[in-house]
Every structure is written in C-alpha cells, then in structure tokens.
Amino acid sequence: MYERDASDNLENLPESPEEEVETLSGVIRSVIFSNEENGYAVLSLTDQDGQEQTLVGTFPYAWPGETITAYGSWTVHGSYGRQFVAESSERGAPVDERAIFRFLAAGTVRGIGPATASQIVNRFGERSLMVLEKEPDLLAEVPGISLKKAERFSRDYRRQEGLKQLVMMLASCGAAPEYAVRLYRCFGDQALGLVNANPYLLTAEGVGAPFAAADRLAAELGISESDPNRIRAGIRFILEHNERNGHCFIPFAKLCAAAAQQLNLAEDEVAQTLEDMSETRELIREEAAGQDACYLPELYRAECFTAERLAALAAEESTVLPGDPEKLLAELEAEQELKLAPLQKEILRLAMRKHLLAVTGGPGTGKTTSLRALVRLYDRMHLKTLLTAPTGRAARRMADLTGAEAATVHRLLGAKRSEESGKPVFSLNRSDRLKCDALIVDECSMLDIRLMNALLEALPDHARLILVGDASQLPSVGPGDVFSAILRSGTVPTVKLTEIFRQKGESRIVRNAHMINRGEHPDFSENSGDFFRLNRIQAGSMADTVVELCSERLPARMKIPAEEIQVLSPTRKGDCGTVALNRRLQEALNPPSPEKKERAAHGVIFREGDRLIQIRNNYDILWQRADGSEGAGIFNGDIGILKAIDPEEQTLTVDFDGRLASYEPEMLEDLEHAWALTVHKAQGCEYRAVVLALSDTGRRLLTRMVLYTAVTRARELLILVGSDRTAFQMIDNVAPTRRYNALRVRLLKAAGL
C-alpha cells in the first residue's frame, strides 16, 4: 500500500513564480493508491510516448482509462523514485474503445465488471459512455442487462461524474469530498450549477460545510466581501449553526457581533443587512423572553404555533366521562393485577377529562405502569390511540411495555426529503392529519421545537395528547428545551411522579440516580447489587478495563452477552472517547476473519458483523423487510448490524431490527460503529447492561445531567469505570447551558397569564 509521507507536499513544487510549470499528459493506467477522504491519489499513467509514469496529487474519483493533463513538476521520491507532482489537472472521459473498456472494467459503475464492460464496448464502441449516460434504453439491448438494471447503471454513472466534478470544484476551496456527496444527495444533477450560482449552498442544511470553505469558493467566483448575498449567507449560517447548539433565536447584538467577526466586516454594515432581512422577513426580529430576538422564520413559526396549539389543548376538557371514573379505575387495577398509587390514579383521572397532560418522573417512579394503564384506559374508552417516541429503541420499548404498536415520530409522520428544496418534510401535516383520538409520546425530553411543531400540526383537532418524560435528562439535540419549558410554564396539566416503589427502591441504579439528581454524592465504593464502580485513574487503564468487561468478564461471569452491553462515554475524543473505544471494541468483539468481508471508507473499516449507528437523518435509504414490505428512510440514532458487503455492487446491507437497508458508497459517512456511544446518542434508549467510561474531558461535558442520563440508561447493571473525583465533579457541575428560546413565555401569554 502506498502511503503519503512528508516528502509528498507542496515543497516539491516549483517555488519561484518565474519557474516554468511542466506538463504531463496521458491515460490513467491504474490507481495505485487513493484516499477517499481528501482525494489524494497515486496514479500509473501511460504518457503520449507510451511510457509508464507515476503521477501524484489530488485526483478525486480517478479511474483507469481517463485522460488527464497534469501541471506541476518532476521530483524524485526517496522510496518510490521519479514521479510527477501535480499542482492542478484537467481530466477527460476515455476516448477510445480500449480506454473505455478499462474505465468500465475497473468498477467505475457498480455492477459492471470486465465481462459486462466487454459486451457494452463491443456493441457501442466509442459511443458507450454516451449511451450509458443518456440512452439507457439502448443499453438494455445488451444481453443480460434489463431495462431496470440499465437505468441503475446510467444513474450511477451520472452520479459518479457529478460527484467527481463537485469534488474537483470543492478541492479548490479546501472543502472535503464528503460535502460534495451531501450536495449531490440534496440537489442531484443540478448541484454543480446551483453551487456555482450560490456557493453558500455549501453551508445549507444537509450539507454543513464550514462557512470559510464557502467563502473561499465565493472569492474564486468573484463575489466581494461586501456583497449583500454574502452577508445574508453569513447571518443565516450563524443562526443555523446555533440552532444545532439548541438555540431557537440569537439576540440582535450577539448576532451582529458574531456575523461581523465571521465576515470580517464592520458591525454597522452587518446591522444594516439584518434590518433589511427583518423587513423582507428573511429573519424575524421581535422582543421575546426579554431579548431583542432574531429568529429563522421556520423556527419562529414553530415556536409560536407550538405555544398556541398547546394552550388550546390545555384549555380543552371533555364533558362526557366514560361512566363512573372510580369504577373504571378499579376495573383497570383488577385487570392488571396491581394497586395504582394515588398519583398514578390522578394521571388516569386527568386523562379521562383533559385533552393535554404531561407526566414526568425519574427512574422507578411508575411511569411505565402509568403508561400501560393509560393505553388500557383509552382502549376502554374506545379511543384510537397512537404511541410514539423520538428514537427507535424508545418506540420498541414502549411497544413491549404496552403490548401496542409504537413508531418513531419520523416514521409516524412519514418523514421524507422534499424534491423541491432538499429539506426534510412530513407526509402528515395540517392538510393530512393522523387518524387517532389520542396520541401518547414518550421520552419527551428529546423533542426539539421542530418535532413538537410537526406532531401538533398532524394532531387532529379533537384528539388528546399525553406527553411523558423525565425533565432531568439531557435536553434535545435540536433547538429548544421543549419539555422543560412546558413543565416550567405551569400552563399544562402535569403530574410529577416522585414515589420510588419498593421493588424498585432496592435497585442501586435507581437509588444512585435520584441521589445524583438531587446533587448528593453516592457511595460509589459500595460495589453490590446492580451498580459497581471500578476505580481507574489513567485513561489507558480505563479503556483496557472497558474492553475486558465487554469481551470477557461480563459474558463469562455474569452471562451477559456482548450484544446486550452498551458502552457509554461523555465524549468522542481521547482514549476513553467513543472513536477510540469503538476501534478497540471492534478488534475484541468482531476481529478480522477470512469469512467476513470488509470495506474501508472515511478512515474506518466496516466489517460484516459490526454494530453500527446511523448518525444523521437520511430520507433516501431504501429498506425491505423479510415479508417483502418496503420503505425509505433511516434516522439519526437507529442501530443495526452489518449483515453483508457486496464487493461488486460496492454496497453494505445493514439490519435495523428486521429492516434491511442498502447503503451505497456515498452514504457510508452516515454510519459509525456503535459498541460505544456518547451519552447524548444513547438518550431515549435503555440497555440491559451499561459500562460507563468517565475520564477528564472538560467541564462542558462533565455535568450532572450527563451523568444522570447515563446512569438511567441501564436496566439491570451499571458499571462505572473511572474515579469518584470525576463523578463527584459531574454531580457538582450544574451550571446550565443557556438555550435561547421563548416557548415558556409564549405559553404563558397564550394562556392569558
């Protein structure tokens, strides 16, 4: 394998601007080495004299058979000899039949190997690539190529060419190839033209490139620093970036200062553009929560509508009750063979009358029993009830506990990508609503303002809404602090469960979780029951212990299979971060084997048998169940097992609890290994056993809320690997991270308070 070393850099290029730049032209013979992440490649080239030469430089998506003209200089590499280092290049499609055959036979198009390439070239000659791109119906005349397969070949070829052009363009501004993939996913064949017209599309939702990269491309295209479109793009970028940090708005003064720094402009120039954007409603500026608030319009509308709809629901009350409520409660207790606590009965009484109810409480306080009783109550009231939760695991747990079907919010609402804007939209909305009389939502602390708005838009006017969650857990990853704001507003009928039931009270997981939440320091050295602390100081020793627990000690001594153990860490970085731990856990739990295929992408080895997590919503991934049912969309937080790798098709098949999803090469950046997860990623999930790795990672991540959320993910066993000092620091660190939002204030106003 060819690896780039320190001598393969621009120091080998001519330093003097007067020195003549040399040229090398020819046909790519083979790709010796290629780095998918940055496009760097080492190529074997047949030059115009028929001599074989070595060419190095940035050549994204290079394939044998392509023509290339490179500009740079010759150098002698210490290990690899004479080679041409390209500073820039021009590439073209193969022109003769031999080059076209080599191009197709190399696997450029998934599913076309040497045999199929030979048939295509024999039939169409030098027209082969034109037919492949524009006339797939003719391609279907080749024996063995159906029309469906021909259309897929054509689509894949166009995508490869489109991606290559995008990557080459983005390389000029230092943007990684992954952003080209995201651009193509959002905008398809139009991506190149759209970005040329507006380079700031690079920063759009779903692409997420740094503003600096878009700015460099804009400068190359002749856009000045004071261009109004540039200033508008910079302002919107800051608002969108802070949305990902949980903010619904940014105060005017802070936004002015941040944008001026980002754009290298005077604050008054930015302020004027902000005023203009406010006048044209490109952003919404109003007094909110005591701030001169600047909103993206879609977040403003979501916050306002959520407050208005919740206030209306809270004011609504059923006048017709299902017979004798107390008799119904007694029947429910008899049916479930349990004695409901007073607060649990209060939940059911309110649920009979109210159209909106919030239920909150910590672990072991009876939320599960209350949820099950709610479903039975609405069944007896002949109400069609739907169950939902933000994550797949939470929805499955909800279904297991109640015996009723449950779906994630995204699946319930039919999330998909808009063909017009490329943004996520929901099939069910104000125009086409859910078919239900009641909707019960679990793990509501994970709901951001966009998801809550979408649920409320799709909720029928007559339907009831029950919100269940633990307000002490981490807030949503997205904008807002919705569940907490609802509870703090005091405008919504709420029951807070506080009693720890006796059978649960013996659990040290439950007991310690409540102590942590109250700010008390548990005795972590009391290693018994379901909670253990293994004292480790050094990060390397912690990592060794985590791997040993998952691969040997817990499976052998406690009979807990590795697949039922989840490692958690507050951070991605360091020896005890999820990236390093996943690498080590893969080696221990799913080592290389001749029987397991592998594929390298984005600096990661994917191996059959790996545990994987989807790290962003992807509305385009197709999946199929064993019963033949099909669908599209795999969402952030979904966890699956890598079942198969197809080397010829270059696809990965991942099993997400019975949904077999097919991943094409450009989709692999959406996947990460999942033996170790950050606490944020594990939110809304519950695991039989949790191994929590706690190392010093910085005050921002070492908070009481992070520790509480991590501990409450464990059902039967929690092992804390780290020191008491770190754990106690987390318990004492309660400084909240402020999220700019005004939902609580809007709820109070909508309720007339």
Secondary structure, 3 states (H helix, E strand, C coil): CCCCCCCCCHHHCCCCCCCCCEEEEEEEEEEEEECCCCCEEEEEEEECCCCEEEEEEECCCCCCCCEEEEEEEEEEECCCEEEEEEEEEEEECCCCHHHHHHHHHCCCCCCCCHHHHHHHHHHHHHHHHHHHHHCHHHHCCCCCCCHHHHHHHHHHHHHHHHHHHHHHHHHCCCCCHHHHHHHHHHHHHHHHHHHHHCHHHHHCCCCCCCHHHHHHHHHHCCCCCCCHHHHHHHHHHHHHHHHCCCCCEEEHHHHHHHHHHHHCCCHHHHHHHHHHHHHCCCCEEEEECCEEEEECHHHHHHHHHHHHHHHHHHHCECCCCCCCHHHHHHHHHHHHCCCCCHHHHHHHHHHHHECEEEEEECCCCCHHHHHHHHHHHHHHCCCCEEEEECCHHHHHHHHHHHCCCEEEHHHHHCEEECCCCCCEEECCCCCCCCCCCEEEECCHHHCCHHHHHHHHHHCCCCCEEEEEECCCCCCCCCCCCHHHHHHHHCCCCEEEECCCCHHHHCCHHHHHHHHHHHCCCCCCCCCECCEEEEECCCHHHHHHHHHHHHHHHHHHHCCCCHHHEEEEECCCCCCCCHHHHHHHHHHHHCCCCCCCCEEEECCEEEECCCEEEECCCEEEEEEECCCCCEEEEECCCCEEEEEEEECCCCEEEEEECCEEEEECHHHHHHEEECCEEEHHHHCCCCEEEEEEECCCCCCCCCCHHHHHHHHCCEEEEEEEEECHHHHHHHHHCCCCCCCCCCHHHHHHHHCCC
